[in-house]
C-alpha cells in the first residue's frame, strides 16, 4: 500500500494533502536523495504494519538511537550520514552512552568507548541538536498543544503527550531518525483523536491530601498507573490543584510519566482539570473506574525499594534529567548543612542546557561544595558510572528504581529528595518523610 495523503486538522500543523503526497512520492523515488529514500522506506514499512492509510507532517523529533547498544546502530547511522542524510525538522538527541562534558565519569574503554562516541557524533552529523537529554521538554524544546511530533524515549513520549498535549506515537530506534529525515509519520494511534481518548478512570480521591506533598507519591502513582493501564490511555481524577507549586507540578508529572512508562508502557494519560486535553468537565461516562488508595501507593513504593538494612554506597538523582526547579530545591536542601559522607558517592544527572542555567543562578555550587558530582549527556543507570563496589543506591526516581536492579545489579532505596540528602550526609539510608504516616 502506498500512503501518500494526510488529512489536515484544526490545529493547523498539517500541510495540504497534495503537498504531502508530492513530498512522500519524491522521497520514495529517490528525488530527495538516497538517505531520504531509505528513511521513507522505514516509515512506510511501519505504516503498512500498523494499518495506516495516510501520513502526518511533524514539526519536531527526539531521537533515542544515539544510545549505543551495539555495532548495528552505528552502522545504520553511518549509512545515513554516508548517503548525505539530514533531518528536515527540529530534532533533539536523547542521552548517549558517554558524558562528553565529563569524560572521566564513564568507565567505558577501547572499542566500545570509541563506537559509543562515534554514534553520538553520527547523529550530530545528521543534524540532531547536541542536547543529549531524556528531558528535551524542560528548556530545549516544548511543542505546542496539538503539534504532531515523532519523539522517542519513554518518559519524553509520555510527558509530551500528556503534559504538553502534543501528539506522538511510541517511536524507537531507527524509526525516530527516519521520521526526522522525512518529516512524516503514519497517521495512527496517538496521532488521532480516537487513539487519545481515555478508556479507563483511576480515581485518586481516596488518597489523603498530605500524601501528595511527598514527591515519591507521584513515582508510586506512576507504578500503579503503569500496572493497571499497561499501554492503554487512563484518565486520573482526584489529584490536587493545577500546574503550580504545592499542587500537580511539572516535576511531579514528570515523575508520574516516567514511572508509568517504565512500569507499563504508558504513552499518554490525562489528569482531569490539569493536563491540556482533560478539562474539569471531561466526559468520562461509561468508562470503568478503579480507586487508588494510600495502600496502593505504599505497596508500589515498597516494590520500588529492594534494599534492606541501612547500608548506603551511592545516591543517584536526576532520572529523568534534573530540571531547573529541582536544582533550586536541591540547593535549598543543601543550604547551611554539612558535606556528604565521604563513603557515599552522589550523582545528579541533567542536561547541558539546564546545567548552564542552574550554574548561572548559583544552584550547582552547593552540590559541588557538599561533594556531589554532575552527570550530563547520559544517565547512571544506562552506562557504567557508579563504582563497581556500589551495592546499595538511594534515588528519588521511580524510573531509576525500576531499571537499576536489573541493569546494574544493585539494590535500591526509594526516597524523597530530602531523604536522599539526609542519607548522603549521614552515610546510611534514612527516611525523614512523614507524609505517609
C-alpha positions in Angstrom: 0.0 0.0 0.0 1.4 3.4 -1.0 0.4 6.0 1.6 0.5 9.5 0.0 -2.0 11.7 1.7 -2.7 13.3 5.0 -5.9 14.9 6.5 -5.5 18.5 7.7 -6.7 19.1 11.2 -7.9 22.1 13.1 -4.6 22.6 14.8 -3.0 23.8 11.5 0.1 21.6 11.7 -0.6 19.6 8.5 0.2 20.8 5.0 -2.1 20.5 2.1 -2.7 16.8 1.2 -1.3 17.4 -2.3 1.9 18.8 -0.8 2.2 15.7 1.5 1.6 13.4 -1.4 4.3 15.1 -3.5 6.7 15.0 -0.6 6.2 11.3 0.1 6.5 10.4 -3.6 9.6 12.4 -4.2 11.3 10.7 -1.3 10.1 7.3 -2.3 11.5 7.6 -5.8 14.8 9.0 -4.6 14.4 12.5 -5.9 15.4 13.9 -2.5 18.4 11.8 -2.2 19.3 8.2 -1.2 19.1 8.9 2.6 15.6 10.3 2.3 14.6 7.2 0.2 16.0 4.8 2.8 14.2 6.7 5.7 11.0 6.8 3.7 11.1 3.0 3.3 11.4 2.6 7.1 8.4 5.0 7.7 6.3 3.4 5.0 7.0 -0.2 6.3 5.9 0.8 9.8 2.9 2.5 8.4 1.9 -0.7 6.5 2.4 -2.8 9.6 0.3 -0.6 11.7 -2.6 -0.4 9.1 -2.2 3.3 8.4 -3.6 4.8 5.3 -2.1 8.2 5.4 0.7 10.3 6.9 1.0 13.2 9.3 3.6 16.0 8.9 5.6 16.5 12.0 7.2 19.7 13.4 9.9 18.0 15.5 11.6 14.8 16.5 13.5 13.4 19.5 16.0 10.7 18.7 16.8 7.9 21.1 19.1 6.0 18.8 22.2 7.7 19.9 22.5 5.4 23.0 25.0 2.7 22.0 23.6 -0.9 22.0 25.9 -2.5 19.5 27.5 -2.2 16.1 24.3 -2.3 14.1 23.1 1.0 15.5 26.3 2.7 14.5 26.3 1.1 11.0 22.8 2.3 10.4 23.6 5.9 11.5 26.8 6.0 9.4 24.9 4.7 6.4 22.6 7.6 6.6 25.5 10.0 7.0 27.3 8.5 4.0 24.2 8.8 1.9 24.0 12.6 2.7 21.2 12.3 5.2 20.0 15.3 7.2 17.0 15.9 9.4 14.2 18.0 7.9 12.6 19.1 11.2 13.9 20.4 14.6 15.5 17.3 16.2 16.9 16.8 19.7 19.1 14.0 20.8 18.4 11.7 23.7 21.1 10.5 26.1 24.2 8.7 24.8 26.5 6.2 26.5 29.1 8.8 27.4 29.3 12.1 29.3 31.2 14.2 26.8 31.4 17.1 29.2 32.9 15.0 32.0 34.7 12.1 30.1 36.3 10.6 33.2 33.0 9.6 34.8 32.0 6.8 32.4 34.1 3.6 32.7 33.9 2.5 29.0 37.2 1.7 27.3 38.6 0.6 24.0 36.4 -0.2 21.0 33.1 0.3 22.9 34.0 3.8 24.0 35.2 4.7 20.5 32.0 3.4 18.9 29.7 5.0 21.5 31.3 8.4 20.8 31.2 7.8 17.1 27.4 7.0 17.3 26.7 10.3 19.2 28.8 12.2 16.6 26.9 10.5 13.7 23.6 11.8 14.9 25.1 15.3 15.2 26.3 14.9 11.7 22.7 14.1 10.7 21.6 17.5 12.1 20.4 16.5 15.6 21.0 19.1 18.2 23.7 18.2 20.8 21.2 18.1 23.6 21.8 14.5 24.8 18.9 14.6 27.3 16.0 12.4 28.1 14.0 15.6 29.0 14.1 17.9 26.0 10.8 19.4 27.1 12.4 21.3 30.0 14.4 24.1 28.4 15.3 22.8 25.0 12.0 22.3 23.1 8.3 22.4 24.1 5.9 21.7 21.2 2.6 23.4 21.2 -0.7 21.7 22.1 -1.8 19.6 19.1 1.5 19.7 17.3 2.4 16.3 15.7 5.9 15.2 16.6 8.0 12.0 16.4 9.5 11.5 19.9 11.4 8.5 21.2 12.4 7.8 24.9 9.6 6.5 27.0 9.3 9.3 29.6 9.6 12.0 26.9 6.8 10.4 24.9 4.5 10.2 28.0 5.3 13.8 29.0 5.0 15.4 25.6 1.7 13.6 25.0 0.2 14.1 28.5 1.6 17.3 30.0 2.2 19.4 26.8 -0.6 18.0 24.7 1.5 17.5 21.6 1.0 14.2 19.7 3.4 11.4 19.2 3.3 7.6 18.9 5.9 5.4 20.6 8.9 5.9 18.3 12.1 3.9 18.8 15.5 3.3 17.4 15.8 3.8 13.6 12.2 4.9 13.1 12.9 8.1 15.1 15.7 9.3 12.8 13.7 8.1 9.8 10.8 10.3 10.8 13.2 13.2 11.5 14.6 12.9 8.0 11.3 12.5 6.1 9.3 14.8 8.3 6.4 12.3 8.1 4.9 9.7 10.3 2.0 7.2 9.9 -1.4 8.7 11.0 -2.2 6.1 13.6 -2.6 5.7 17.3 -1.9 8.7 19.5 -1.7 11.0 16.5 -5.5 10.5 16.1 -8.4 11.9 18.2 -9.8 8.4 18.7 -6.4 7.0 19.9 -6.1 9.7 22.6 -9.4 9.1 24.3 -9.3 7.5 27.7 -10.6 4.0 28.1 -10.5 3.8 31.9 -10.6 6.1 35.0 -8.3 5.9 38.0 -9.9 7.7 41.0 -7.2 9.1 43.3 -9.5 10.9 45.6 -9.3 8.3 48.4 -5.6 9.2 49.0 -5.2 11.8 51.8 -4.1 15.2 50.5 -1.0 15.2 52.7 0.4 12.2 50.8 0.7 14.2 47.5 3.1 16.5 49.3 5.7 13.7 49.1 7.4 13.6 45.7 7.8 9.8 45.7 4.0 9.5 45.9 4.0 10.6 42.3 6.5 8.0 41.4 4.5 5.4 43.2 1.3 6.6 41.4 3.2 6.1 38.1 3.9 2.5 39.1 0.2 2.0 39.9 -0.9 3.6 36.6 1.6 1.5 34.6 0.4 -1.7 36.3 -3.3 -1.0 35.7 -3.2 0.8 32.3 -0.4 -1.1 30.6 -0.4 0.6 27.2 -3.9 2.0 27.4 -4.9 5.6 28.0 -6.2 6.4 31.5 -7.9 9.4 33.0 -6.8 10.3 36.5 -9.3 12.1 38.8 -8.9 13.4 42.3 -5.4 14.8 42.1 -4.6 18.1 43.8 -4.5 21.5 42.2 -3.1 22.6 38.9 0.4 23.1 37.5 1.6 25.3 40.4 3.8 25.0 43.4 2.3 22.7 46.0 -0.1 21.1 43.6 0.4 18.9 40.5 3.7 20.4 39.3 5.5 19.6 36.1 8.3 17.8 38.1 5.7 15.6 39.8 4.0 14.9 36.5 7.5 14.1 35.1 7.9 11.5 37.9 4.5 10.1 37.2 5.0 9.9 33.4 8.5 8.3 33.7 7.5 5.6 36.1 4.2 4.8 34.3 6.1 4.5 31.0 8.6 2.2 32.7 6.2 0.0 34.7 3.6 -0.4 32.0 4.4 1.2 28.6 2.0 4.2 29.2 2.4 6.8 26.5 -0.5 9.1 27.4 -2.6 9.8 30.5 -5.0 12.6 31.3 -5.1 14.3 34.7 -8.6 15.8 34.8 -8.6 19.5 35.4 -4.8 19.7 34.9 -3.5 18.4 31.6 -4.4 20.2 28.3 -6.8 17.6 26.9 -8.6 17.0 30.2 -10.8 19.9 31.2 -12.6 19.7 34.6 -15.8 18.7 32.7 -14.2 16.0 30.6 -16.7 13.3 29.7 -15.9 10.0 31.4 -19.3 8.5 31.4 -19.4 4.8 30.9 -15.7 4.2 31.5 -14.7 1.6 34.1 -13.5 3.2 37.3 -11.0 1.9 39.9 -9.9 3.6 43.0 -6.3 4.3 44.0 -5.7 4.2 47.8 -2.8 5.1 50.1 -2.3 1.3 50.4 -1.9 1.0 46.7 0.7 3.8 46.7 2.5 2.3 49.7 2.7 -1.1 48.1 4.0 0.4 44.8 6.6 2.5 46.8 7.7 -0.7 48.6 8.0 -2.6 45.4 10.4 0.0 44.0 12.7 -0.4 47.0 14.8 -3.6 47.1 17.3 -2.5 49.7 17.2 -4.0 53.2 19.1 -2.5 56.2 20.7 0.9 56.2 24.0 0.4 54.3 24.5 3.0 51.5 27.1 3.3 48.8 25.7 6.0 46.5 22.9 8.4 45.7 21.7 9.0 42.2 19.0 11.6 41.3 18.0 13.1 38.0 16.2 10.4 36.1 14.6 11.8 34.0 17.2 14.6 33.9 17.1 17.2 36.7 15.1 20.3 36.0 15.9 23.9 36.9 13.3 23.9 39.7 14.7 20.6 41.0 18.2 22.2 41.2 16.7 25.1 43.1 15.0 22.6 45.6 18.3 20.7 46.0 20.2 24.0 46.7 17.6 24.8 49.4 18.1 21.4 51.0 21.8 21.7 51.0 21.9 25.3 52.3 23.8 25.6 55.6 24.2 21.8 56.0 27.2 19.5 56.2 29.0 17.8 53.4 28.2 14.4 52.2 29.7 11.4 53.9 32.9 10.6 52.0 31.9 6.9 51.7 28.8 7.9 49.7 29.1 8.9 46.0 26.4 11.4 45.0 25.4 12.0 41.3 22.9 14.4 39.8 22.1 13.7 36.1 20.9 16.6 34.0 21.1 18.2 30.5 23.7 20.6 29.3 21.1 23.3 28.9 19.7 23.0 32.4 23.2 22.8 33.9 24.2 26.0 32.2 21.2 27.9 33.6 21.5 26.3 37.1 25.2 27.2 37.2 24.3 30.8 36.2 21.8 31.0 39.0 24.2 29.5 41.6 22.2 26.3 42.2 25.0 23.9 41.4 27.7 25.3 43.7 26.1 23.9 46.9 26.1 20.4 45.4 29.8 20.6 44.4 30.7 22.0 47.8 28.9 19.1 49.5 30.9 16.6 47.4 28.4 15.7 44.7 29.0 15.4 41.0 27.0 16.3 38.0 26.4 14.0 35.1 25.4 15.2 31.6 24.7 13.6 28.2 23.8 10.2 29.8 22.4 8.6 33.0 23.8 6.5 35.7 21.5 3.5 35.1 22.4 3.0 31.4 26.2 3.2 31.5 28.9 2.4 34.0 29.4 5.4 36.2 28.8 4.0 39.7 31.7 2.4 41.4 31.9 -1.3 40.8 31.8 -1.7 44.6 28.4 0.0 44.9 25.8 -2.4 46.1 23.1 -0.1 47.6 21.9 3.1 46.0 19.3 5.6 47.0 17.2 7.6 44.5 14.1 9.7 44.3 13.3 8.4 40.8 10.7 5.7 40.2 12.2 5.1 36.8 15.8 4.6 38.2 14.4 2.3 40.9 12.5 0.3 38.2 15.5 -0.3 36.0 18.7 -0.2 38.1 18.4 -3.5 39.9 18.3 -5.3 36.5 20.7 -3.0 34.7 23.3 -2.6 37.4 22.7 -5.4 39.8 22.3 -3.0 42.7 19.7 -2.8 45.5 17.7 0.4 45.5 16.2 2.6 48.3 13.5 4.9 47.0 13.2 8.2 49.0 12.3 11.8 48.7 14.9 14.5 47.8 15.2 15.3 51.5 15.7 11.6 52.2 18.5 11.4 49.6 20.3 14.5 51.0 20.0 13.3 54.6 21.2 9.8 53.8 24.1 11.1 51.8 25.2 13.2 54.8 24.8 10.5 57.4 26.2 7.7 55.2 23.3 5.4 55.7 19.7 5.1 54.5 17.4 7.5 56.3 13.8 8.2 55.7 12.6 11.5 57.1 9.3 11.8 55.1 6.3 11.7 57.4 3.5 12.4 54.9 2.7 8.7 54.6 2.2 8.2 58.4 
